Structure formats: structure tokens, C-alpha cells
């Protein structure tokens, strides 16, 4: 018999390692956004160290996520399927969509995920290239690795990616607070609190 105090495994949408990645990525993106856009708005502070450190943390989180994707989940859940076209057609003509029509993720979640993946990877790659232009305790700056023309391309891609990520972030927050997704938000927040409590308990044990 299933313990009533424990959630049924079939109802767990994302396991704790994936939730951990989500929150690390979310916090990193918020810090990166704040340190990137506040100086543009005229707020003066030493933003560069916080920005590049957060970028490195985000990069490590991406590597961790890719290991989970290729080693645990696989890409099949995010690949387009024939049912996705049916879902789009039903949405266009305002027809009801069965809950099981498209598996774990619907077509719009897949599209959002692929868009966010491309944007974040672009930001990560260009951001790591831009690390060559700053001095850190781990390396010395060497902007000569690229020509001025190539540096311009890197900056354009990084800036455009930042604006697109800001748009995707706002879109994500909007959908999170829709009534039909609030229960899922509460579940994620409660799971995050439990995760931090367990980590603190193990550290203090």
C-alpha cells in the first residue's frame, strides 16, 4: 500500500535534481539581468565581478542539465510529434485538448523550451568568449584573441540574446501566475523549501 504521506511517483512532474537546476538557472538569470541592465539605466556599481561569476555558475548549471538530458531523460520528450500539429490545429479553432494529447510537454512548452535553450546557449557561448576581456583571479585579459569585427559580432549576439531572454523571462512569469498554473508554482516552491531544509539538516547533522 502506498504511504499517504508520500506523493505518488506518477504525479511528480520534475524530480529534485531538475528542480535544483531550474532554481539555480532562475537565480543566475535574474542576477545576470540585474547586473546587465541596471548600469544601462544609469545605476552605478561594480557590476562586472557579480556578472561574470553568475555567468560561470549558469554555464556550470547548463553543463549539469545537458548531462541530465543525455544521460537520464533523453531528447524524446522535447522532440516534435504528430500530436503537436493536432494540438495547434485544435488551439486555432478553439477546440478542447485532452490532457494526454501530447505527453508530458505540450507543443507550446516544447517551442518555449527550444527558444530558451537557443537563447541561453548563445548567451553562454558569447559570454565565455567575453571573459577574455576581463582580468580575474583565474586568468588575465587577452582581447587579442578576436579582431574588432569579430568582437562586434560577439557583442551583438550577446546583447540581442539578453533582450530575447528578458522577453522569455517575462513570458514565463506571466504564464506561471495564471490560475491554472498556480498550484504547480506552489508545488515547486514547497519542493524547493524541502530541498533546502534537507540540505541544511545534512550539513548540521
WOWO-V425388 format. One record per pair of residues at least 12 apart in sequence whose ideal C-beta (glycine too) atoms are under 10 Angstrom apart, sorted by sequence separation. I is the first residue (numbers start at 1). J is the second residue. D is the distance in whole Angstrom. If there is no record, write none. Layout:
((I & J & D) (I & J & D))
This chain:
((35 & 47 & 4) (39 & 51 & 9) (86 & 98 & 10) (132 & 144 & 9) (133 & 145 & 9) (176 & 188 & 9) (34 & 47 & 8) (35 & 48 & 8) (130 & 143 & 9) (132 & 145 & 5) (133 & 146 & 9) (35 & 49 & 9) (83 & 97 & 10) (87 & 101 & 6) (132 & 146 & 8) (35 & 50 & 5) (36 & 51 & 7) (83 & 98 & 10) (86 & 101 & 7) (87 & 102 & 5) (91 & 106 & 9) (31 & 47 & 10) (34 & 50 & 9) (35 & 51 & 4) (86 & 102 & 8) (91 & 107 & 9) (129 & 145 & 8) (130 & 146 & 10) (34 & 51 & 9) (35 & 52 & 9) (83 & 100 & 9) (84 & 101 & 9) (91 & 108 & 8) (129 & 146 & 7) (32 & 50 & 9) (33 & 51 & 10) (35 & 53 & 10) (36 & 54 & 10) (83 & 101 & 6) (84 & 102 & 6) (88 & 106 & 10) (133 & 151 & 8) (31 & 50 & 7) (32 & 51 & 6) (35 & 54 & 7) (36 & 55 & 10) (83 & 102 & 5) (84 & 103 & 10) (87 & 106 & 6) (88 & 107 & 6) (132 & 151 & 10) (31 & 51 & 8) (32 & 52 & 9) (34 & 54 & 9) (35 & 55 & 9) (81 & 101 & 10) (82 & 102 & 10) (83 & 103 & 8) (87 & 107 & 5) (88 & 108 & 9) (32 & 53 & 10) (33 & 54 & 10) (81 & 102 & 7) (84 & 105 & 10) (86 & 107 & 9) (87 & 108 & 8) (129 & 150 & 9) (130 & 151 & 9) (133 & 154 & 10) (31 & 53 & 9) (32 & 54 & 5) (81 & 103 & 7) (84 & 106 & 8) (85 & 107 & 8) (129 & 151 & 9) (132 & 154 & 10) (31 & 54 & 4) (32 & 55 & 6) (83 & 106 & 9) (84 & 107 & 4) (88 & 111 & 10) (30 & 54 & 9) (31 & 55 & 9) (81 & 105 & 10) (83 & 107 & 8) (84 & 108 & 9) (130 & 154 & 6) (28 & 53 & 10) (29 & 54 & 8) (32 & 57 & 9) (129 & 154 & 5) (130 & 155 & 8) (28 & 54 & 5) (31 & 57 & 9) (32 & 58 & 7) (77 & 103 & 7) (78 & 104 & 9) (79 & 105 & 10) (81 & 107 & 8) (84 & 110 & 7) (129 & 155 & 10) (27 & 54 & 8) (28 & 55 & 8) (31 & 58 & 9) (76 & 103 & 9) (77 & 104 & 5) (78 & 105 & 7) (80 & 107 & 8) (84 & 111 & 9) (126 & 153 & 9) (127 & 154 & 9) (28 & 56 & 9) (77 & 105 & 6) (126 & 154 & 5) (129 & 157 & 9) (130 & 158 & 7) (28 & 57 & 5) (29 & 58 & 7) (81 & 110 & 9) (125 & 154 & 9) (126 & 155 & 8) (129 & 158 & 9) (27 & 57 & 9) (28 & 58 & 4) (80 & 110 & 7) (126 & 156 & 9) (27 & 58 & 9) (28 & 59 & 9) (73 & 104 & 10) (78 & 109 & 9) (79 & 110 & 8) (80 & 111 & 9) (126 & 157 & 5) (127 & 158 & 6) (25 & 57 & 9) (28 & 60 & 9) (29 & 61 & 10) (77 & 109 & 10) (78 & 110 & 5) (125 & 157 & 8) (126 & 158 & 4) (24 & 57 & 7) (25 & 58 & 6) (28 & 61 & 7) (77 & 110 & 8) (78 & 111 & 10) (125 & 158 & 9) (126 & 159 & 9) (24 & 58 & 8) (27 & 61 & 10) (28 & 62 & 10) (80 & 114 & 9) (123 & 157 & 8) (124 & 158 & 10) (126 & 160 & 10) (127 & 161 & 9) (26 & 61 & 10) (78 & 113 & 6) (79 & 114 & 10) (122 & 157 & 6) (123 & 158 & 6) (126 & 161 & 7) (127 & 162 & 10) (24 & 60 & 9) (25 & 61 & 5) (77 & 113 & 9) (78 & 114 & 7) (122 & 158 & 8) (123 & 159 & 10) (125 & 161 & 9) (126 & 162 & 10) (24 & 61 & 5) (25 & 62 & 8) (123 & 160 & 10) (124 & 161 & 9) (23 & 61 & 10) (24 & 62 & 10) (122 & 160 & 8) (123 & 161 & 4) (22 & 61 & 9) (25 & 64 & 10) (78 & 117 & 9) (122 & 161 & 5) (123 & 162 & 7) (21 & 61 & 6) (24 & 64 & 8) (25 & 65 & 8) (121 & 161 & 9) (122 & 162 & 10) (20 & 61 & 9) (21 & 62 & 9) (24 & 65 & 9) (119 & 160 & 9) (120 & 161 & 8) (123 & 164 & 9) (119 & 161 & 5) (122 & 164 & 9) (123 & 165 & 6) (21 & 64 & 6) (22 & 65 & 9) (118 & 161 & 9) (119 & 162 & 9) (122 & 165 & 9) (20 & 64 & 9) (21 & 65 & 5) (119 & 163 & 9) (120 & 164 & 10) (119 & 164 & 5) (120 & 165 & 7) (118 & 164 & 9) (119 & 165 & 5) (17 & 64 & 8) (18 & 65 & 8) (21 & 68 & 7) (119 & 166 & 10) (17 & 65 & 9) (69 & 117 & 10) (116 & 164 & 9) (119 & 167 & 9) (120 & 168 & 9) (115 & 164 & 8) (116 & 165 & 8) (119 & 168 & 6) (17 & 67 & 10) (18 & 68 & 7) (115 & 165 & 10) (17 & 68 & 6) (18 & 69 & 10) (66 & 117 & 10) (65 & 117 & 9) (115 & 167 & 10) (116 & 168 & 5) (15 & 68 & 9) (115 & 168 & 6) (116 & 169 & 9) (18 & 72 & 9) (17 & 72 & 8) (18 & 73 & 8) (62 & 117 & 9) (65 & 120 & 10) (66 & 121 & 10) (116 & 171 & 10) (112 & 168 & 7) (115 & 171 & 9) (116 & 172 & 8) (15 & 72 & 9) (15 & 73 & 10) (62 & 120 & 7) (61 & 120 & 10) (62 & 121 & 7) (112 & 171 & 7) (112 & 172 & 8) (59 & 120 & 10) (62 & 123 & 10) (63 & 124 & 9) (58 & 120 & 8) (59 & 121 & 10) (62 & 124 & 6) (61 & 124 & 10) (112 & 175 & 9) (59 & 123 & 10) (58 & 123 & 8) (59 & 124 & 5) (58 & 124 & 7) (59 & 125 & 9) (109 & 175 & 9) (108 & 175 & 9) (55 & 123 & 8) (56 & 124 & 10) (59 & 127 & 8) (55 & 124 & 7) (58 & 127 & 8) (59 & 128 & 6) (56 & 127 & 9) (55 & 127 & 5) (56 & 128 & 8) (59 & 131 & 10) (54 & 127 & 10) (55 & 128 & 8) (52 & 127 & 8) (55 & 130 & 9) (56 & 131 & 8) (51 & 127 & 9) (52 & 128 & 9) (55 & 131 & 8) (52 & 130 & 8) (51 & 130 & 10) (52 & 131 & 6) (56 & 136 & 9) (52 & 134 & 6) (56 & 138 & 9) (51 & 134 & 9) (53 & 136 & 9) (52 & 136 & 7) (49 & 134 & 9) (48 & 134 & 6) (29 & 116 & 10) (36 & 123 & 10) (48 & 135 & 10) (49 & 136 & 8) (48 & 136 & 10) (14 & 104 & 10) (13 & 104 & 7) (25 & 116 & 10) (29 & 120 & 8) (32 & 123 & 8) (13 & 105 & 10) (28 & 120 & 10) (29 & 123 & 9) (25 & 120 & 8) (32 & 127 & 8) (36 & 158 & 9) (40 & 162 & 10) (36 & 159 & 9) (37 & 162 & 8) (36 & 162 & 6) (37 & 163 & 10) (33 & 162 & 8) (36 & 165 & 10) (37 & 166 & 8) (32 & 162 & 8) (36 & 166 & 9) (33 & 165 & 8) (32 & 165 & 9) (33 & 166 & 6) (29 & 165 & 7) (33 & 169 & 7) (29 & 166 & 9) (29 & 168 & 9) (30 & 169 & 8) (29 & 169 & 7) (26 & 169 & 9) (29 & 172 & 10) (26 & 172 & 9) (23 & 188 & 8) (22 & 188 & 8) (23 & 189 & 10) (19 & 187 & 10) (23 & 191 & 10) (19 & 188 & 6) (23 & 192 & 6) (14 & 184 & 10) (22 & 192 & 9) (13 & 184 & 7) (20 & 191 & 10) (19 & 191 & 6) (20 & 192 & 8) (23 & 195 & 8) (14 & 187 & 9) (19 & 192 & 6) (23 & 196 & 9) (13 & 187 & 8) (14 & 188 & 8) (12 & 187 & 9) (13 & 188 & 9) (16 & 191 & 7) (19 & 194 & 10) (20 & 195 & 7) (11 & 187 & 9) (15 & 191 & 10) (16 & 192 & 9) (19 & 195 & 7) (20 & 196 & 10) (14 & 191 & 8) (16 & 194 & 8) (17 & 195 & 10) (12 & 191 & 9) (16 & 195 & 6) (20 & 199 & 10) (7 & 187 & 9) (16 & 198 & 9) (7 & 191 & 9))
